[in-house]
Amino acid sequence: MDERLAVVSGGGTGIGAAVARALVADGCSVLVIGRRADVLAAAAERIGAECGRPEAVRAVTADLTDPDQVGRVVEAVGGRPVDVLVNNAGGYLGGKTDTLAGTAAHWRANLDANVLTAVLLTEALRPALRRPGGRVILVSSIAAQRGGAGAYSAAKAALHGWAYDLAAQLGPEQITVNVVSPGYVTETEFFGDRMTPEGHARRVAATLVGRPGTPDDIAESVRYLVSPAAGYVTGQVLGVNGGSVLGR
Ligand SMILES: NC(=O)c1ccc[n+]([C@@H]2O[C@H](COP(=O)([O-])OP(=O)(O)OC[C@H]3O[C@@H](n4cnc5c(N)ncnc54)[C@H](OP(=O)(O)O)[C@@H]3O)[C@@H](O)[C@H]2O)c1
C-alpha cells in the first residue's frame, strides 16, 4: 500500500508540529503548512531527522485565510489522495479597541484565523480526500466550550457546528470528521508574551490532573482519531483538557 498522505496546517510549531511528528512516526508522509517559510523548513528538517525519515515532511508556505494561497497546498498534493487533514492553524488575535471599527476588525481577524483557515483548506482538499477512509480533524479550544475569550471562543465554537455538517456530508463516503478541543497547552507559540505566572497557575489549578497539557497530549488524541481504529467515531468533540471542562 502507498504511504498515507497527511496535511497539517500550522504544522511548523506547537501542537501542529507534534501532530506532524506523530503522523510521520506512524508512516505517513506529511505536508506542513504555515505562513513563515523559515519556521516550516526548520520543523520539517527536525521532524524528518527525529523520525529517521528526512524525505517524509514537506513544507508549503501559505496564508490559509487567502483563497489564492490555499491553491499552493492543492498543487503540492498533486492529485494524490489525502488520507488525513488536520486543520490546526489558528490562534487568539488581540487588538480589540473600543470603537466599532476596532471591534469589527478584531472579530474578523479571529474568524479568519480560526474558521476561514479550516474552511478554505478543507473545501480545497475535499475532492482529494481518500474515499473510503479519509480523516478530517478540526482543532478547536476549551474556550469554545466554556467561553472566556470572546471572539476567539465564538470562532472556535463555529467549528463545532460546521464539523457536524461535514461529518454528515462525508459520512456516506466513509470519511470521518471530528473536533479535538485542547485545554491549556504549553510549549507552543499560542500565548506569546501574554502568559503570567498567576495565569499559568490558575489554568493548571483548573485541571483535575494538576498539570498543563503538552503538544504531545493533543497529538496522541489526533493520532487515535485518524487511525483505522477510529472508523466508527465521527461528528464528535473530544476534549483534551486535563479535566478542566467535564463531559462536553
Ligand atoms: N496552546 C493552547 O493552550 C491551545 C488551547 C486550545 C486550542 N489551541 C489551538 O491549537 C491550535 C495550535 O495552537 P498552538 O498552541 O500550537 O499555537 P502556535 O504554536 O501559535 O500554532 C499555531 C500555528 O498556526 C499557524 N497559522 C496561524 N495562522 C495561520 C494562517 N493564516 N495560515 C497558515 N498558518 C497559520 C502558525 O504558523 P505561522 O504563524 O507561521 O503562520 C502556527 O504554526 C490553534 O488552533 C489554537 O487556537 C491552543
The ligand as a MOL file (V3000), in Angstrom:
LIG
                    3D

  0  0  0     0  0            999 V3000
M  V30 BEGIN CTAB
M  V30 COUNTS 48 52 0 0 0
M  V30 BEGIN ATOM
M  V30 1 N -1.8840 26.2860 23.2980 0
M  V30 2 C -3.0810 26.2250 23.8280 0
M  V30 3 O -3.2430 26.3290 25.0780 0
M  V30 4 C -4.3030 25.9880 22.9610 0
M  V30 5 C -5.5020 25.7120 23.6150 0
M  V30 6 C -6.6470 25.4660 22.8540 0
M  V30 7 C -6.5770 25.4950 21.4730 0
M  V30 8 N -5.3950 25.7880 20.8510 0 CHG=1
M  V30 9 C -5.4130 25.7940 19.3870 0
M  V30 10 O -4.4650 24.8570 18.9140 0
M  V30 11 C -4.0110 25.2430 17.6140 0
M  V30 12 C -2.4830 25.2200 17.5970 0
M  V30 13 O -2.0150 26.2050 18.5020 0
M  V30 14 P -0.6270 26.1350 19.2750 0
M  V30 15 O -0.9260 26.2070 20.7150 0
M  V30 16 O 0.2160 25.0390 18.7620 0 CHG=-1
M  V30 17 O -0.0320 27.5710 18.9010 0
M  V30 18 P 1.0070 28.0440 17.7730 0
M  V30 19 O 2.3590 27.4840 18.0860 0
M  V30 20 O 0.8610 29.5180 17.7150 0
M  V30 21 O 0.4720 27.3710 16.4410 0
M  V30 22 C -0.3900 27.9940 15.5110 0
M  V30 23 C 0.1130 27.6490 14.1110 0
M  V30 24 O -0.8180 28.0950 13.1340 0
M  V30 25 C -0.1240 28.7200 12.0630 0
M  V30 26 N -1.0320 29.6970 11.4760 0
M  V30 27 C -1.7100 30.6720 12.1210 0
M  V30 28 N -2.4320 31.4030 11.2530 0
M  V30 29 C -2.2060 30.8640 10.0220 0
M  V30 30 C -2.6620 31.1870 8.7190 0
M  V30 31 N -3.4750 32.2390 8.4890 0
M  V30 32 N -2.2520 30.4320 7.6790 0
M  V30 33 C -1.4100 29.3740 7.8960 0
M  V30 34 N -0.9480 29.0290 9.1120 0
M  V30 35 C -1.3290 29.7790 10.1540 0
M  V30 36 C 1.1100 29.3330 12.7190 0
M  V30 37 O 2.2070 29.4690 11.8210 0
M  V30 38 P 2.5620 30.8730 11.0770 0
M  V30 39 O 2.4750 31.9390 12.1210 0
M  V30 40 O 3.9340 30.6560 10.5460 0
M  V30 41 O 1.5340 31.0130 10.0100 0
M  V30 42 C 1.4580 28.3150 13.7830 0
M  V30 43 O 2.3350 27.3210 13.2940 0
M  V30 44 C -4.6180 26.6280 17.3430 0
M  V30 45 O -5.7480 26.4870 16.5170 0
M  V30 46 C -5.0110 27.1100 18.7380 0
M  V30 47 O -6.1030 28.0200 18.6860 0
M  V30 48 C -4.2520 26.0220 21.5550 0
M  V30 END ATOM
M  V30 BEGIN BOND
M  V30 1 1 1 2
M  V30 2 2 2 3
M  V30 3 1 2 4
M  V30 4 1 4 5
M  V30 5 2 4 48
M  V30 6 2 5 6
M  V30 7 1 6 7
M  V30 8 2 7 8
M  V30 9 1 8 9
M  V30 10 1 8 48
M  V30 11 1 9 10
M  V30 12 1 9 46
M  V30 13 1 10 11
M  V30 14 1 11 12
M  V30 15 1 11 44
M  V30 16 1 12 13
M  V30 17 1 13 14
M  V30 18 2 14 15
M  V30 19 1 14 16
M  V30 20 1 14 17
M  V30 21 1 17 18
M  V30 22 2 18 19
M  V30 23 1 18 20
M  V30 24 1 18 21
M  V30 25 1 21 22
M  V30 26 1 22 23
M  V30 27 1 23 24
M  V30 28 1 23 42
M  V30 29 1 24 25
M  V30 30 1 25 26
M  V30 31 1 25 36
M  V30 32 1 26 27
M  V30 33 1 26 35
M  V30 34 2 27 28
M  V30 35 1 28 29
M  V30 36 1 29 30
M  V30 37 2 29 35
M  V30 38 1 30 31
M  V30 39 2 30 32
M  V30 40 1 32 33
M  V30 41 2 33 34
M  V30 42 1 34 35
M  V30 43 1 36 37
M  V30 44 1 36 42
M  V30 45 1 37 38
M  V30 46 2 38 39
M  V30 47 1 38 40
M  V30 48 1 38 41
M  V30 49 1 42 43
M  V30 50 1 44 45
M  V30 51 1 44 46
M  V30 52 1 46 47
M  V30 END BOND
M  V30 END CTAB
M  END
